[in-house]
């Protein structure tokens, strides 16, 4: 038996390779070729469109990818999360009157340093701040949180740098279906829509 150690980032694997097994590694009874190992531990870049989406829904989906909870090799002590790119954070949506009711607080630690701003004021000042704070609050409160936030890339519009676009692998579906405007429906769809009530011929408005 020949002992060999493979290290992928912060995750280390110790496998026992048999002399008779060429090109495959055994790990807890599973046979993994090197390509499958790299695919398992590699960091994937995901794209998420935040247009007309609630910040809480975006944060719930992004936090899973940043932590690596969707991977079978996930462990609390291992940093195996992926990169998440969120665009159109300027066009997020709140339900009800949360733009004026939701308040964000901060304190500098000095006397008179307590400040409060509404969601509308904060969003006007920084279009990515609300989504960033929502995701930061959903990540586990440990030393890995700052490292996970470094893999989060927020953009207020659809203008994404070319070097990041080259790394994107998959676009995640939006957590909430965006309703279409009336002018976005075709004439065939309007005519095919069932009529609840048809006015008589002599009806006057």
C-alpha positions in Angstrom: 0.0 0.0 0.0 1.3 3.4 -0.9 0.2 6.5 1.1 -0.4 9.8 -0.7 -1.9 13.0 0.4 -4.0 15.3 -1.8 -4.6 18.9 -0.7 -7.3 21.1 -2.3 -7.2 24.6 -0.8 -8.1 24.3 2.9 -9.5 20.7 2.5 -7.0 17.9 2.8 -7.7 14.3 1.8 -5.5 11.4 2.8 -6.0 8.4 0.5 -4.4 5.0 0.4 -3.6 4.1 -3.1 -3.1 0.5 -4.1 -0.2 -0.4 -6.4 -2.6 -2.3 -8.6 -5.0 0.7 -9.0 -3.7 3.0 -11.6 -5.4 6.4 -12.2 -8.0 6.1 -9.5 -8.1 7.0 -5.7 -10.0 5.3 -3.0 -11.6 7.4 -0.3 -14.0 5.7 2.2 -14.8 3.0 -0.3 -15.5 5.5 -3.1 -13.4 5.4 -6.2 -12.7 9.0 -7.5 -10.5 9.8 -10.5 -8.5 13.0 -10.2 -10.9 14.9 -12.5 -13.8 14.1 -10.3 -11.8 15.3 -7.2 -11.0 18.7 -8.8 -14.7 19.1 -9.9 -15.8 18.3 -6.3 -13.5 20.8 -4.5 -13.3 23.5 -7.2 -15.0 26.8 -6.6 -17.9 27.5 -9.0 -19.0 31.0 -10.0 -22.8 31.5 -9.9 -24.8 34.4 -11.4 -28.0 35.7 -9.8 -30.3 38.4 -11.1 -31.7 40.6 -8.4 -34.2 42.5 -10.5 -37.6 42.7 -8.8 -36.5 40.3 -6.1 -36.8 40.6 -2.3 -33.4 41.0 -0.5 -34.2 38.2 1.9 -34.9 35.7 -0.8 -31.6 36.7 -2.5 -29.7 36.4 0.7 -31.1 32.9 1.5 -30.1 31.6 -1.9 -26.7 33.3 -1.9 -25.7 32.2 1.7 -26.2 28.5 0.7 -23.7 28.8 -2.2 -21.2 30.9 -0.2 -21.1 28.4 2.6 -21.0 25.3 0.4 -24.1 23.8 2.0 -25.1 22.3 -1.4 -21.9 20.2 -1.6 -21.6 16.7 -0.3 -18.1 17.5 1.1 -19.4 20.4 3.3 -18.1 20.7 6.8 -18.3 23.5 9.3 -14.6 23.7 9.7 -13.8 23.6 5.9 -14.0 26.6 3.6 -15.6 25.0 0.5 -18.1 27.7 -0.6 -18.4 29.1 -4.1 -18.5 32.6 -5.6 -21.8 34.4 -6.1 -22.3 37.3 -8.5 -25.5 39.3 -8.0 -26.4 42.0 -10.6 -29.2 44.5 -10.7 -29.1 45.2 -7.0 -30.4 48.7 -7.7 -33.7 47.2 -8.9 -34.6 45.0 -5.8 -38.1 45.1 -4.5 -39.7 45.3 -1.0 -43.2 44.2 -0.2 -45.7 46.6 1.3 -44.3 49.9 2.7 -40.9 48.4 3.8 -39.0 51.1 2.0 -40.1 53.6 4.5 -40.8 51.3 7.5 -37.6 49.3 7.6 -34.8 51.0 9.5 -31.1 50.3 9.5 -29.1 51.3 12.6 -25.4 51.8 13.2 -23.2 53.1 16.1 -19.6 54.4 15.9 -19.0 53.6 19.5 -18.6 57.3 20.4 -21.1 59.5 22.2 -23.6 60.8 19.6 -22.6 58.2 17.1 -25.9 56.5 16.8 -27.5 56.8 13.4 -30.7 55.4 11.8 -31.7 55.5 8.1 -34.6 54.1 6.3 -34.2 51.4 3.6 -35.1 54.0 0.9 -32.4 56.4 2.1 -29.7 53.7 2.4 -30.6 52.3 -1.1 -30.3 55.8 -2.6 -26.9 56.3 -1.1 -25.5 52.8 -1.9 -27.5 50.5 -4.2 -25.7 47.3 -3.0 -25.8 48.0 0.7 -29.2 46.4 1.5 -28.3 43.1 -0.3 -24.9 43.0 1.3 -26.3 43.5 4.8 -29.0 40.9 4.2 -26.4 38.3 3.1 -24.0 39.2 5.9 -26.7 38.6 8.5 -27.6 35.2 7.1 -24.0 33.8 7.2 -22.8 32.0 10.3 -21.3 34.3 12.9 -17.8 32.9 13.0 -14.3 33.6 11.6 -15.3 32.3 8.1 -17.9 35.0 7.5 -15.4 37.6 6.3 -13.8 35.1 4.0 -17.2 34.1 2.6 -18.1 37.8 2.0 -15.0 38.2 -0.1 -16.5 35.7 -2.6 -19.6 37.8 -2.9 -19.6 40.2 -5.9 -22.4 42.8 -6.1 -23.2 45.1 -9.0 -26.0 47.7 -9.1 -26.6 47.1 -12.8 -25.8 44.6 -15.5 -22.3 46.0 -16.1 -20.1 43.2 -14.9 -16.3 43.2 -15.5 -15.1 41.0 -18.3 -12.7 39.0 -16.0 -15.7 38.0 -13.8 -17.9 37.1 -16.8 -15.3 34.6 -18.0 -15.5 32.7 -14.6 -19.3 32.4 -14.6 -20.5 28.8 -14.9 -24.2 28.8 -14.1 -27.1 31.3 -13.7 -29.3 30.6 -10.7 -33.1 30.9 -11.1 -34.7 33.9 -9.5 -36.3 33.0 -6.2 -39.5 34.9 -7.1 -41.2 34.9 -10.5 -41.3 38.5 -11.9 -44.8 39.5 -13.0 -45.1 40.9 -16.5 -46.6 44.3 -17.3 -49.8 44.6 -19.3 -47.9 45.9 -22.3 -45.7 42.8 -22.3 -48.6 40.5 -23.1 -49.2 39.7 -26.8 -52.6 40.2 -28.5 -53.1 36.4 -28.7 -52.6 36.0 -24.9 -55.0 38.9 -24.2 -57.7 37.3 -26.5 -57.1 33.8 -25.0 -57.6 35.0 -21.5 -61.0 33.8 -20.1 -63.6 36.6 -19.7 -65.4 36.6 -16.4 -68.2 38.9 -17.6 -69.2 40.1 -21.1 -71.2 43.4 -21.2 -74.4 43.5 -23.2 -74.6 45.4 -26.4 -76.6 48.3 -25.0 -74.3 48.7 -22.0 -73.0 52.2 -21.4 -70.2 53.3 -19.2 
